Amino acid sequence: MSLVDAVRAVGLLPPNTASRERRSRYCASLAGSLALEIAEGLRSAGFPNVRPARARPGEAKSYSGPGRNIADVSSTDEQYGPLLAVSIKVIAFPPFGKNLKNCCEELRAAANALHLRFPFSVVCGIVAFLAASSPVDIKEGRCWVLLQRASRLFEEINGRRSHRDPGERLEDITMMLFQPPMPEGIPTWIKLLDVKTQGELSEAEYCWNLRGIHNHRNPGAAIGPAPDQIQPSFTSVCA
């Protein structure tokens, strides 16, 4: 499977007129579906004890270890504690600007909470934005304006390079643009975008990047094997 399969798995996007509960349920379901796929990719990249496990899809939010209720995906080590935490946010409904601001503050708070206890942990975020061609009838170009605004906001809390840097900064934030399933049969797709350059990343590149950040931060607990010795589970971004 891949991230595009995760988007397909949650089905059609509810209309903006749907109840708040239904819209929130869609965002939570998509975050959970993405978490399962990202966890598989991180296992392929060599991270140990990655949660959630596909056999127990609710584990990411219910386990009792460090970082509980902060991360949707986590990798832990008995000696070093949390090695990696990934928080997933979904912005699929208006008001987009307000939701973006709230998302930024939630990521900042999550990073600070985890770094206070585990300053060497790598804390990352993925923020999934609805594509411009989705049923919410966003005007042409508006989604890219939102991404540009998001890029500026995330730059303020992105790029923590040392355990001495402020704990409210994350080691990595990646944006994801997604096209959900449509009744008209428009293809479902996703794009992973670098916050700074807005350049596109493959799913495999994303996982290797996180491993590279971890290994640079914690050379004494570096994770193998080498990228050329393993075939990542992430292979496709659209279908």
MDAnalysis code that builds the backbone (N, CA, C; Angstrom):
import MDAnalysis as mda
import numpy as np

u = mda.Universe.empty(717, n_residues=239, atom_resindex=np.repeat(np.arange(239), 3), trajectory=True)
u.add_TopologyAttr("name", ["N", "CA", "C"] * 239)
u.add_TopologyAttr("resid", np.arange(1, 240))
u.add_TopologyAttr("resname", ["MET", "SER", "LEU", "VAL", "ASP", "ALA", "VAL", "ARG", "ALA", "VAL", "GLY", "LEU", "LEU", "PRO", "PRO", "ASN", "THR", "ALA", "SER", "ARG", "GLU", "ARG", "ARG", "SER", "ARG", "TYR", "CYS", "ALA", "SER", "LEU", "ALA", "GLY", "SER", "LEU", "ALA", "LEU", "GLU", "ILE", "ALA", "GLU", "GLY", "LEU", "ARG", "SER", "ALA", "GLY", "PHE", "PRO", "ASN", "VAL", "ARG", "PRO", "ALA", "ARG", "ALA", "ARG", "PRO", "GLY", "GLU", "ALA", "LYS", "SER", "TYR", "SER", "GLY", "PRO", "GLY", "ARG", "ASN", "ILE", "ALA", "ASP", "VAL", "SER", "SER", "THR", "ASP", "GLU", "GLN", "TYR", "GLY", "PRO", "LEU", "LEU", "ALA", "VAL", "SER", "ILE", "LYS", "VAL", "ILE", "ALA", "PHE", "PRO", "PRO", "PHE", "GLY", "LYS", "ASN", "LEU", "LYS", "ASN", "CYS", "CYS", "GLU", "GLU", "LEU", "ARG", "ALA", "ALA", "ALA", "ASN", "ALA", "LEU", "HIS", "LEU", "ARG", "PHE", "PRO", "PHE", "SER", "VAL", "VAL", "CYS", "GLY", "ILE", "VAL", "ALA", "PHE", "LEU", "ALA", "ALA", "SER", "SER", "PRO", "VAL", "ASP", "ILE", "LYS", "GLU", "GLY", "ARG", "CYS", "TRP", "VAL", "LEU", "LEU", "GLN", "ARG", "ALA", "SER", "ARG", "LEU", "PHE", "GLU", "GLU", "ILE", "ASN", "GLY", "ARG", "ARG", "SER", "HIS", "ARG", "ASP", "PRO", "GLY", "GLU", "ARG", "LEU", "GLU", "ASP", "ILE", "THR", "MET", "MET", "LEU", "PHE", "GLN", "PRO", "PRO", "MET", "PRO", "GLU", "GLY", "ILE", "PRO", "THR", "TRP", "ILE", "LYS", "LEU", "LEU", "ASP", "VAL", "LYS", "THR", "GLN", "GLY", "GLU", "LEU", "SER", "GLU", "ALA", "GLU", "TYR", "CYS", "TRP", "ASN", "LEU", "ARG", "GLY", "ILE", "HIS", "ASN", "HIS", "ARG", "ASN", "PRO", "GLY", "ALA", "ALA", "ILE", "GLY", "PRO", "ALA", "PRO", "ASP", "GLN", "ILE", "GLN", "PRO", "SER", "PHE", "THR", "SER", "VAL", "CYS", "ALA"])
u.atoms.positions = np.array([
    [0.836, -1.210, 0.000],
    [0.000, 0.000, 0.000],
    [0.870, 1.259, 0.000],
    [0.205, 2.395, -0.132],
    [0.901, 3.672, -0.192],
    [-0.018, 4.755, 0.360],
    [0.477, 5.976, 0.399],
    [-0.337, 7.059, 0.930],
    [-1.585, 7.310, 0.101],
    [-1.498, 7.092, -1.192],
    [-2.697, 7.269, -2.007],
    [-3.753, 6.229, -1.646],
    [-3.316, 5.028, -1.264],
    [-4.262, 4.016, -0.792],
    [-4.902, 4.444, 0.526],
    [-4.125, 5.140, 1.358],
    [-4.669, 5.635, 2.623],
    [-5.793, 6.635, 2.377],
    [-5.619, 7.491, 1.367],
    [-6.662, 8.463, 1.034],
    [-7.896, 7.754, 0.490],
    [-7.680, 6.762, -0.366],
    [-8.813, 6.005, -0.903],
    [-9.589, 5.292, 0.204],
    [-8.861, 4.797, 1.196],
    [-9.472, 3.945, 2.218],
    [-10.546, 4.667, 3.022],
    [-10.459, 5.986, 3.143],
    [-11.440, 6.710, 3.962],
    [-12.647, 7.164, 3.152],
    [-12.624, 6.942, 1.840],
    [-13.807, 7.199, 1.031],
    [-13.987, 8.648, 0.620],
    [-15.216, 8.980, 0.243],
    [-15.531, 10.305, -0.284],
    [-15.445, 11.381, 0.794],
    [-15.030, 12.555, 0.376],
    [-14.967, 13.700, 1.277],
    [-16.373, 14.212, 1.565],
    [-16.736, 14.406, 2.835],
    [-18.056, 14.976, 3.137],
    [-18.161, 16.405, 2.611],
    [-19.351, 16.859, 2.287],
    [-19.516, 18.251, 1.843],
    [-19.302, 19.215, 3.004],
    [-19.052, 20.469, 2.669],
    [-18.868, 21.477, 3.710],
    [-20.110, 21.643, 4.578],
    [-21.264, 21.258, 4.037],
    [-22.522, 21.381, 4.780],
    [-22.751, 20.223, 5.754],
    [-21.872, 19.234, 5.732],
    [-22.005, 18.106, 6.656],
    [-21.803, 18.583, 8.088],
    [-22.263, 17.795, 9.031],
    [-22.118, 18.168, 10.438],
    [-20.641, 18.254, 10.816],
    [-20.374, 19.044, 11.833],
    [-18.995, 19.185, 12.310],
    [-18.435, 17.837, 12.749],
    [-19.290, 17.037, 13.368],
    [-18.852, 15.715, 13.816],
    [-18.412, 14.850, 12.637],
    [-19.189, 14.892, 11.565],
    [-18.843, 14.080, 10.392],
    [-17.550, 14.566, 9.742],
    [-17.370, 15.874, 9.657],
    [-16.145, 16.418, 9.070],
    [-14.933, 16.088, 9.930],
    [-15.095, 16.204, 11.248],
    [-13.994, 15.861, 12.154],
    [-13.657, 14.382, 12.070],
    [-14.683, 13.558, 11.929],
    [-14.463, 12.118, 11.817],
    [-13.678, 11.782, 10.548],
    [-13.981, 12.481, 9.461],
    [-13.238, 12.248, 8.218],
    [-11.758, 12.592, 8.405],
    [-11.481, 13.747, 8.996],
    [-10.087, 14.159, 9.195],
    [-9.348, 13.186, 10.104],
    [-10.011, 12.741, 11.170],
    [-9.382, 11.785, 12.076],
    [-9.145, 10.447, 11.388],
    [-10.096, 10.015, 10.572],
    [-9.941, 8.745, 9.856],
    [-8.797, 8.817, 8.857],
    [-8.688, 9.942, 8.162],
    [-7.599, 10.088, 7.200],
    [-6.252, 10.122, 7.907],
    [-6.166, 10.841, 9.024],
    [-4.912, 10.875, 9.780],
    [-4.514, 9.473, 10.236],
    [-5.485, 8.694, 10.704],
    [-5.195, 7.332, 11.137],
    [-4.772, 6.435, 9.998],
    [-5.415, 6.588, 8.843],
    [-5.065, 5.787, 7.674],
    [-3.666, 6.127, 7.175],
    [-3.335, 7.420, 7.155],
    [-1.992, 7.838, 6.763],
    [-0.950, 7.326, 7.750],
    [-1.299, 7.318, 9.038],
    [-0.356, 6.856, 10.060],
    [0.063, 5.413, 9.825],
    [-0.874, 4.562, 9.442],
    [-0.552, 3.161, 9.183],
    [0.438, 3.023, 8.035],
    [0.255, 3.815, 6.981],
    [1.147, 3.737, 5.830],
    [2.530, 4.287, 6.161],
    [2.566, 5.415, 6.859],
    [3.850, 5.997, 7.237],
    [4.610, 5.060, 8.155],
    [3.906, 4.420, 9.078],
    [4.552, 3.463, 9.976],
    [5.205, 2.330, 9.197],
    [4.530, 1.836, 8.165],
    [5.116, 0.770, 7.357],
    [6.376, 1.251, 6.653],
    [6.342, 2.471, 6.139],
    [7.515, 3.009, 5.477],
    [8.688, 3.175, 6.424],
    [8.424, 3.612, 7.648],
    [9.497, 3.784, 8.623],
    [10.079, 2.446, 9.057],
    [9.255, 1.424, 9.139],
    [9.788, 0.088, 9.427],
    [10.736, -0.354, 8.315],
    [10.343, -0.097, 7.080],
    [11.197, -0.463, 5.954],
    [12.514, 0.303, 5.980],
    [12.490, 1.510, 6.530],
    [13.702, 2.316, 6.632],
    [14.556, 1.922, 7.826],
    [14.089, 0.974, 8.644],
    [14.896, 0.450, 9.736],
    [14.529, 0.918, 11.121],
    [13.513, 1.769, 11.261],
    [13.138, 2.227, 12.601],
    [12.543, 1.075, 13.408],
    [12.931, 0.951, 14.688],
    [12.410, -0.135, 15.527],
    [11.122, 0.255, 16.243],
    [10.354, -0.761, 16.615],
    [9.178, -0.574, 17.473],
    [8.293, 0.583, 16.997],
    [7.932, 0.535, 15.731],
    [7.125, 1.605, 15.148],
    [5.646, 1.334, 15.406],
    [4.936, 2.352, 15.844],
    [3.501, 2.281, 16.051],
    [2.818, 3.393, 15.266],
    [1.626, 3.157, 14.763],
    [0.742, 2.012, 14.997],
    [1.086, 0.820, 14.122],
    [0.657, -0.361, 14.586],
    [0.781, -1.585, 13.808],
    [-0.533, -1.832, 13.084],
    [-0.438, -2.349, 11.879],
    [-1.651, -2.548, 11.084],
    [-2.636, -3.499, 11.765],
    [-2.132, -4.462, 12.522],
    [-3.020, -5.420, 13.185],
    [-3.790, -4.776, 14.334],
    [-3.285, -3.628, 14.818],
    [-3.921, -2.931, 15.928],
    [-4.040, -1.450, 15.569],
    [-4.988, -1.102, 14.707],
    [-5.036, 0.249, 14.148],
    [-5.265, 1.363, 15.149],
    [-5.738, 1.050, 16.370],
    [-5.950, 2.102, 17.351],
    [-4.781, 2.334, 18.269],
    [-3.684, 1.605, 18.064],
    [-2.599, 1.622, 19.024],
    [-1.898, 2.966, 19.121],
    [-1.815, 3.700, 18.033],
    [-1.068, 4.955, 18.046],
    [-1.615, 5.926, 19.082],
    [-2.896, 5.887, 19.339],
    [-3.503, 6.819, 20.275],
    [-3.716, 6.224, 21.660],
    [-3.447, 4.934, 21.841],
    [-3.813, 4.311, 23.103],
    [-2.647, 3.695, 23.861],
    [-1.466, 3.639, 23.260],
    [-0.374, 2.990, 23.982],
    [0.073, 3.865, 25.144],
    [0.743, 3.255, 26.126],
    [1.035, 3.957, 27.368],
    [2.465, 4.445, 27.472],
    [3.224, 4.389, 26.396],
    [4.616, 4.796, 26.439],
    [4.793, 6.301, 26.348],
    [6.087, 6.758, 26.312],
    [6.374, 8.181, 26.196],
    [5.782, 8.764, 24.918],
    [5.301, 9.990, 24.999],
    [4.751, 10.655, 23.829],
    [3.299, 10.339, 23.556],
    [2.654, 9.679, 24.482],
    [1.248, 9.319, 24.287],
    [0.406, 10.559, 23.996],
    [-0.516, 10.421, 23.052],
    [-1.450, 11.473, 22.658],
    [-0.771, 12.670, 21.991],
    [0.528, 12.564, 21.685],
    [1.233, 13.635, 20.999],
    [1.471, 13.267, 19.550],
    [1.863, 12.025, 19.305],
    [2.239, 11.596, 17.965],
    [1.272, 10.560, 17.419],
    [1.058, 10.622, 16.108],
    [0.261, 9.606, 15.429],
    [1.107, 8.405, 15.049],
    [2.403, 8.642, 14.821],
    [3.359, 7.580, 14.503],
    [4.561, 7.763, 15.411],
    [5.085, 6.672, 15.947],
    [6.240, 6.788, 16.830],
    [7.152, 5.583, 16.695],
    [8.425, 5.821, 16.976],
    [9.429, 4.761, 17.057],
    [10.153, 4.934, 18.380],
    [10.225, 3.878, 19.168],
    [10.821, 3.972, 20.496],
    [11.908, 2.926, 20.687],
    [12.807, 3.228, 21.611],
    [13.894, 2.324, 21.967],
    [13.919, 2.201, 23.484],
    [14.115, 0.994, 23.983],
    [14.083, 0.778, 25.430],
    [15.151, 1.591, 26.145],
    [16.295, 1.789, 25.509],
    [17.386, 2.518, 26.142],
    [17.255, 4.029, 25.972],
    [16.896, 4.459, 24.759],
    [16.911, 5.885, 24.444],
    [15.533, 6.548, 24.518],
    [14.481, 5.764, 24.667],
    [13.141, 6.339, 24.683],
    [12.652, 6.632, 23.279],
    [11.812, 7.661, 23.093],
    [11.287, 7.973, 21.757],
    [12.406, 8.399, 20.810],
    [12.548, 7.688, 19.700],
    [13.514, 8.065, 18.680],
    [12.894, 9.048, 17.696],
    [11.639, 8.802, 17.354],
    [10.961, 9.580, 16.325],
    [9.476, 9.679, 16.648],
    [8.910, 10.843, 16.422],
    [7.467, 11.042, 16.579],
    [6.971, 11.852, 15.393],
    [5.884, 11.403, 14.788],
    [5.290, 12.102, 13.648],
    [3.844, 12.449, 13.986],
    [3.534, 13.732, 13.944],
    [2.170, 14.202, 14.172],
    [1.536, 14.520, 12.818],
    [0.331, 14.005, 12.587],
    [-0.349, 14.169, 11.300],
    [-1.562, 15.077, 11.481],
    [-1.634, 16.119, 10.679],
    [-2.763, 17.050, 10.701],
    [-3.418, 17.070, 9.323],
    [-4.734, 17.200, 9.304],
    [-5.488, 17.229, 8.050],
    [-6.302, 18.517, 7.987],
    [-6.113, 19.283, 6.916],
    [-6.889, 20.499, 6.680],
    [-7.701, 20.278, 5.413],
    [-8.961, 19.923, 5.592],
    [-9.805, 19.549, 4.455],
    [-11.068, 20.394, 4.330],
    [-11.315, 21.259, 5.318],
    [-12.560, 22.038, 5.313],
    [-12.281, 23.478, 5.732],
    [-13.106, 24.421, 5.272],
    [-12.967, 25.807, 5.725],
    [-13.434, 25.943, 7.169],
    [-12.976, 27.010, 7.860],
    [-12.112, 28.089, 7.369],
    [-10.648, 27.637, 7.300],
    [-10.057, 27.669, 6.119],
    [-8.724, 27.121, 5.924],
    [-7.661, 27.913, 6.671],
    [-7.779, 29.251, 6.646],
    [-6.785, 30.068, 7.325],
    [-6.760, 29.821, 8.825],
    [-7.936, 29.775, 9.437],
    [-8.015, 29.524, 10.878],
    [-7.512, 28.129, 11.209],
    [-7.893, 27.147, 10.407],
    [-7.442, 25.779, 10.659],
    [-5.934, 25.655, 10.507],
    [-5.364, 26.386, 9.560],
    [-3.911, 26.376, 9.383],
    [-3.214, 26.953, 10.611],
    [-3.727, 28.065, 11.114],
    [-3.132, 28.679, 12.300],
    [-3.221, 27.744, 13.500],
    [-4.377, 27.114, 13.692],
    [-4.534, 26.170, 14.799],
    [-3.587, 24.990, 14.659],
    [-3.434, 24.515, 13.431],
    [-2.537, 23.398, 13.165],
    [-1.112, 23.750, 13.556],
    [-0.679, 24.948, 13.195],
    [0.672, 25.392, 13.521],
    [0.889, 25.420, 15.029],
    [-0.082, 25.931, 15.760],
    [0.041, 25.999, 17.215],
    [0.033, 24.604, 17.843],
    [-0.763, 23.701, 17.300],
    [-0.798, 22.332, 17.820],
    [0.537, 21.624, 17.598],
    [1.139, 21.828, 16.440],
    [2.443, 21.224, 16.173],
    [3.504, 21.798, 17.103],
    [3.458, 23.101, 17.315],
    [4.414, 23.750, 18.207],
    [4.298, 23.188, 19.627],
    [3.065, 23.052, 20.111],
    [2.845, 22.549, 21.467],
    [3.288, 21.098, 21.598],
    [3.005, 20.285, 20.585],
    [3.394, 18.876, 20.630],
    [4.906, 18.726, 20.655],
    [5.592, 19.496, 19.819],
    [7.052, 19.422, 19.784],
    [7.651, 19.848, 21.117],
    [7.139, 20.926, 21.680],
    [7.674, 21.423, 22.938],
    [7.462, 20.417, 24.061],
    [6.280, 19.810, 24.112],
    [5.981, 18.841, 25.167],
    [6.918, 17.641, 25.107],
    [7.189, 17.148, 23.904],
    [8.041, 15.968, 23.775],
    [9.513, 16.311, 23.962],
    [9.948, 17.447, 23.423],
    [11.355, 17.823, 23.556],
    [11.738, 18.172, 24.988],
    [10.784, 18.642, 25.785],
    [11.089, 18.932, 27.184],
    [11.541, 17.672, 27.914],
    [10.925, 16.548, 27.589],
    [11.269, 15.282, 28.237],
    [12.383, 14.545, 27.515],
    [12.395, 14.664, 26.194],
    [13.347, 13.897, 25.388],
    [13.974, 14.825, 24.348],
    [14.972, 15.618, 24.755],
    [15.527, 16.642, 23.855],
    [16.194, 16.094, 22.606],
    [16.597, 14.829, 22.615],
    [17.257, 14.258, 21.446],
    [16.272, 13.586, 20.487],
    [15.009, 13.533, 20.841],
    [14.013, 12.920, 19.962],
    [13.804, 13.766, 18.707],
    [13.494, 13.082, 17.617],
    [13.182, 13.752, 16.355],
    [11.656, 13.852, 16.244],
    [11.150, 15.067, 16.248],
    [9.705, 15.302, 16.196],
    [9.360, 15.928, 14.844],
    [8.455, 15.295, 14.135],
    [8.126, 15.715, 12.772],
    [6.617, 15.891, 12.615],
    [6.253, 16.572, 11.560],
    [4.840, 16.759, 11.265],
    [4.555, 16.589, 9.787],
    [3.390, 16.024, 9.486],
    [2.863, 16.005, 8.122],
    [1.512, 16.712, 8.158],
    [1.349, 17.700, 7.302],
    [0.085, 18.429, 7.227],
    [-0.515, 18.189, 5.849],
    [-1.681, 17.554, 5.825],
    [-2.341, 17.191, 4.572],
    [-3.375, 18.251, 4.207],
    [-3.234, 18.822, 3.019],
    [-4.144, 19.848, 2.514],
    [-4.980, 19.288, 1.366],
    [-6.249, 19.636, 1.361],
    [-7.124, 19.250, 0.269],
    [-6.675, 19.906, -1.034],
    [-6.683, 19.145, -2.122],
    [-6.276, 19.680, -3.424],
    [-7.312, 20.650, -3.976],
    [-6.888, 21.516, -4.868],
    [-7.755, 22.572, -5.395],
    [-8.913, 22.027, -6.217],
    [-8.787, 20.805, -6.747],
    [-9.848, 20.247, -7.595],
    [-10.876, 19.446, -6.810],
    [-10.872, 19.606, -5.489],
    [-11.746, 18.809, -4.641],
    [-13.173, 19.355, -4.631],
    [-14.121, 18.621, -4.025],
    [-15.531, 19.042, -4.051],
    [-15.842, 20.340, -3.320],
    [-14.891, 20.912, -2.565],
    [-15.218, 22.140, -1.837],
    [-15.208, 23.362, -2.745],
    [-14.878, 23.163, -4.029],
    [-14.967, 24.236, -5.016],
    [-14.062, 25.407, -4.670],
    [-12.810, 25.095, -4.316],
    [-11.824, 26.148, -4.098],
    [-11.510, 26.795, -5.445],
    [-11.414, 28.103, -5.471],
    [-11.098, 28.786, -6.718],
    [-9.703, 28.393, -7.191],
    [-9.509, 28.417, -8.488],
    [-8.234, 28.014, -9.072],
    [-7.099, 28.838, -8.472],
    [-6.085, 28.158, -8.015],
    [-4.921, 28.821, -7.456],
    [-5.002, 29.068, -5.967],
    [-6.186, 28.995, -5.381],
    [-6.313, 29.323, -3.961],
    [-5.553, 28.336, -3.084],
    [-5.592, 27.061, -3.474],
    [-4.912, 26.061, -2.662],
    [-3.409, 26.331, -2.616],
    [-2.840, 26.762, -3.748],
    [-1.405, 27.035, -3.762],
    [-1.076, 28.268, -2.938],
    [-1.980, 29.252, -2.912],
    [-1.779, 30.396, -2.033],
    [-1.768, 29.937, -0.581],
    [-2.675, 29.019, -0.234],
    [-2.716, 28.475, 1.120],
    [-1.419, 27.742, 1.444],
    [-0.901, 26.973, 0.495],
    [0.347, 26.259, 0.720],
    [1.507, 27.226, 0.921],
    [1.522, 28.314, 0.172],
    [2.582, 29.301, 0.335],
    [2.512, 29.954, 1.712],
    [1.296, 30.235, 2.160],
    [1.136, 30.790, 3.505],
    [1.573, 29.773, 4.553],
    [1.176, 28.519, 4.343],
    [1.571, 27.464, 5.272],
    [3.082, 27.330, 5.327],
    [3.718, 27.409, 4.172],
    [5.167, 27.295, 4.122],
    [5.830, 28.366, 4.973],
    [5.327, 29.582, 4.896],
    [5.900, 30.671, 5.698],
    [5.681, 30.434, 7.191],
    [4.476, 29.993, 7.556],
    [4.197, 29.738, 8.970],
    [5.035, 28.587, 9.509],
    [5.123, 27.511, 8.742],
    [5.848, 26.339, 9.214],
    [7.348, 26.587, 9.304],
    [7.865, 27.483, 8.468],
    [9.288, 27.796, 8.534],
    [9.669, 28.348, 9.907],
    [8.712, 28.973, 10.590],
    [8.986, 29.540, 11.908],
    [9.195, 28.469, 12.969],
    [8.651, 27.269, 12.732],
    [8.783, 26.211, 13.741],
    [9.454, 24.965, 13.168],
    [10.015, 25.071, 11.996],
    [10.634, 23.926, 11.327],
    [12.155, 24.026, 11.407],
    [12.824, 22.885, 11.210],
    [14.275, 22.895, 11.052],
    [15.076, 22.887, 12.335],
    [14.600, 22.241, 13.383],
    [15.397, 22.104, 14.608],
    [16.596, 21.211, 14.307],
    [17.799, 21.749, 14.417],
    [19.006, 21.027, 14.012],
    [19.816, 20.471, 15.168],
    [19.569, 20.968, 16.360],
    [20.350, 20.542, 17.524],
    [19.431, 20.419, 18.724],
    [19.831, 19.551, 19.665],
    [19.025, 19.420, 20.879],
    [19.068, 20.690, 21.715],
    [19.975, 21.603, 21.373],
    [20.052, 22.881, 22.077],
    [19.102, 23.927, 21.493],
    [18.559, 23.656, 20.319],
    [17.611, 24.589, 19.708],
    [16.292, 24.588, 20.485],
    [15.474, 25.627, 20.324],
    [14.197, 25.691, 21.056],
    [13.351, 24.442, 20.847],
    [12.793, 23.934, 21.924],
    [12.013, 22.709, 21.854],
    [10.723, 22.836, 21.080],
    [10.229, 24.058, 20.875],
    [8.975, 24.242, 20.145],
    [9.154, 24.071, 18.636],
    [10.386, 23.974, 18.185],
    [10.638, 23.743, 16.765],
    [10.631, 22.245, 16.478],
    [10.161, 21.880, 15.300],
    [10.169, 20.484, 14.867],
    [11.387, 20.235, 13.989],
    [11.837, 18.995, 13.993],
    [12.963, 18.647, 13.132],
    [12.574, 18.668, 11.651],
    [11.331, 18.329, 11.360],
    [10.887, 18.337, 9.968],
    [9.374, 18.513, 9.907],
    [8.931, 19.354, 8.987],
    [7.514, 19.446, 8.638],
    [7.409, 19.254, 7.134],
    [6.531, 18.370, 6.721],
    [6.293, 18.112, 5.303],
    [4.819, 18.344, 5.006],
    [4.548, 19.011, 3.900],
    [3.167, 19.242, 3.483],
    [2.739, 18.152, 2.501],
    [1.472, 17.801, 2.559],
    [0.924, 16.811, 1.639],
    [-0.328, 17.372, 0.990],
    [-0.347, 17.409, -0.317],
    [-1.527, 17.807, -1.075],
    [-2.238, 16.533, -1.510],
    [-3.550, 16.451, -1.272],
    [-4.240, 15.205, -1.622],
    [-5.546, 15.465, -2.361],
    [-5.807, 14.605, -3.326],
    [-7.072, 14.580, -4.061],
    [-7.855, 13.358, -3.607],
    [-8.969, 13.547, -2.907],
    [-9.744, 12.403, -2.428],
    [-10.531, 11.750, -3.560],
    [-11.085, 10.572, -3.319],
    [-11.948, 9.937, -4.329],
    [-13.120, 10.848, -4.688],
    [-13.518, 10.784, -5.945],
    [-14.612, 11.623, -6.433],
    [-15.656, 10.765, -7.126],
    [-16.942, 11.098, -6.996],
    [-17.980, 10.335, -7.705],
    [-17.780, 10.355, -9.217],
    [-17.177, 11.435, -9.725],
    [-16.979, 11.563, -11.165],
    [-15.840, 10.702, -11.685],
    [-15.110, 10.055, -10.783],
    [-14.025, 9.185, -11.204],
    [-12.699, 9.881, -11.411],
    [-12.539, 11.114, -10.928],
    [-11.252, 11.803, -11.010],
    [-10.221, 11.004, -10.221],
    [-9.024, 10.773, -10.774],
    [-8.023, 9.949, -10.085],
    [-7.658, 10.507, -8.709],
    [-7.493, 9.613, -7.770],
    [-7.013, 9.975, -6.439],
    [-5.495, 10.084, -6.485],
    [-4.958, 11.133, -5.860],
    [-3.504, 11.294, -5.871],
    [-3.056, 12.068, -4.640],
    [-1.743, 12.004, -4.393],
    [-1.135, 12.792, -3.323],
    [0.210, 13.327, -3.806],
    [0.627, 14.410, -3.194],
    [1.971, 14.945, -3.422],
    [2.559, 15.344, -2.077],
    [3.776, 14.902, -1.797],
    [4.507, 15.339, -0.617],
    [5.395, 16.505, -1.026],
    [5.340, 17.598, -0.263],
    [6.046, 18.818, -0.633],
    [6.949, 19.289, 0.497],
    [8.175, 19.641, 0.139],
    [9.113, 20.217, 1.091],
    [8.625, 21.606, 1.511],
    [8.660, 21.897, 2.798],
    [8.143, 23.167, 3.303],
    [8.926, 24.353, 2.748],
    [10.234, 24.230, 2.695],
    [11.073, 25.363, 2.295],
    [11.018, 25.619, 0.801],
    [11.159, 24.571, 0.002],
    [11.256, 24.733, -1.448],
    [9.953, 24.445, -2.176],
    [9.017, 23.782, -1.511],
    [7.787, 23.264, -2.114],
    [8.082, 22.294, -3.253],
    [9.302, 21.740, -3.243],
    [9.644, 20.690, -4.185],
    [9.006, 19.378, -3.771],
    [8.743, 18.514, -4.743],
    [8.044, 17.260, -4.478],
    [9.008, 16.180, -3.995],
    [8.556, 15.396, -3.023],
    [9.302, 14.263, -2.479],
    [8.548, 12.980, -2.778],
    [9.286, 11.909, -3.034],
    [8.641, 10.599, -3.093],
    [8.421, 10.113, -1.666],
    [7.580, 9.135, -1.514],
    [7.310, 8.596, -0.179],
    [8.554, 7.926, 0.398],
    [9.323, 7.254, -0.462],
    [10.562, 6.634, -0.003],
    [11.553, 7.698, 0.455],
    [11.683, 8.782, -0.314],
    [12.597, 9.863, 0.061],
    [12.211, 10.453, 1.406],
    [10.921, 10.572, 1.649],
    [10.466, 11.113, 2.928],
    [10.969, 10.264, 4.093],
    [10.814, 8.956, 3.978],
    [11.241, 8.062, 5.058],
    [12.748, 8.100, 5.261],
    [13.496, 8.091, 4.157],
    [14.956, 8.143, 4.288],
    [15.386, 9.477, 4.887],
    [14.705, 10.562, 4.555],
    [15.047, 11.860, 5.127],
    [14.898, 11.849, 6.646],
    [13.810, 11.259, 7.129],
    [13.608, 11.198, 8.579],
    [14.684, 10.358, 9.240],
    [15.052, 9.264, 8.597],
    [16.114, 8.438, 9.160],
    [17.441, 9.186, 9.163],
    [17.702, 9.950, 8.099],
    [18.926, 10.734, 8.044],
    [18.988, 11.782, 9.141],
    [17.859, 12.440, 9.414],
    [17.811, 13.426, 10.492],
    [18.106, 12.757, 11.827],
    [17.477, 11.600, 12.059],
    [17.707, 10.883, 13.314],
    [19.165, 10.474, 13.453],
    [19.753, 9.905, 12.416],
    [21.132, 9.423, 12.502],
    [22.118, 10.564, 12.705],
    [21.834, 11.708, 12.107],
    [22.701, 12.871, 12.309],
    [22.602, 13.376, 13.744],
    [21.411, 13.360, 14.293],
    [21.196, 13.833, 15.656],
    [21.746, 12.843, 16.678],
    [21.617, 11.541, 16.405],
    [21.979, 10.501, 17.374],
    [22.915, 9.475, 16.738],
    [24.169, 9.861, 16.444],
    [25.087, 8.919, 15.780],
    [25.357, 7.667, 16.601],
    [25.246, 7.770, 17.923],
    [25.469, 6.602, 18.762],
    [24.343, 5.597, 18.704],
    [23.201, 6.016, 18.185],
    [22.042, 5.125, 18.048],
    [21.559, 5.121, 16.603],
    [22.517, 5.191, 15.669],
    [22.174, 5.263, 14.249],
    [21.400, 4.025, 13.813],
    [20.482, 4.242, 12.875],
    [19.608, 3.184, 12.384],
    [20.079, 2.733, 11.015],
    [20.157, 1.430, 10.795],
    [20.485, 0.846, 9.495],
    [19.268, 0.105, 8.987],
    [19.408, -0.578, 7.873],
    [20.564, -0.698, 6.995],
    [20.699, 0.484, 6.051],
    [21.710, 0.430, 5.177],
    [21.916, 1.487, 4.200],
    [20.767, 1.510, 3.205],
    [20.439, 2.692, 2.669],
    [19.316, 2.789, 1.735],
    [19.415, 1.869, 0.531],
    [20.646, 1.572, 0.055],
    [20.773, 0.724, -1.130],
    [20.671, -0.760, -0.809],
    [20.438, -1.083, 0.467],
    [20.338, -2.479, 0.870],
    [18.904, -2.904, 1.164],
    [17.961, -2.008, 0.955],
    [16.581, -2.323, 1.309],
    [15.636, -1.656, 0.320],
    [14.530, -2.294, 0.060],
    [13.516, -1.736, -0.833],
    [12.381, -1.167, 0.002],
    [12.227, 0.171, 0.048],
    [11.159, 0.757, 0.855],
    [9.784, 0.304, 0.383],
    [8.824, 0.335, 1.300],
    [7.470, -0.069, 0.946],
    [6.729, 1.030, 0.201],
    [7.214, 2.283, 0.267],
    [6.571, 3.383, -0.437],
    [7.077, 3.423, -1.871],
    [6.207, 3.280, -2.829],
    [6.638, 3.250, -4.218],
    [5.825, 4.146, -5.130],
    [4.599, 4.476, -4.769],
    [3.733, 5.188, -5.708],
    [3.025, 6.336, -5.025],
    [2.895, 7.463, -5.729],
    [2.215, 8.609, -5.150],
    [0.915, 8.930, -5.865],
    [0.611, 8.260, -6.933],
    [-0.653, 8.540, -7.602],
    [-1.100, 7.323, -8.381],
    [-2.375, 7.312, -8.694],
    [-2.917, 6.203, -9.468],
    [-4.174, 6.684, -10.177],
])
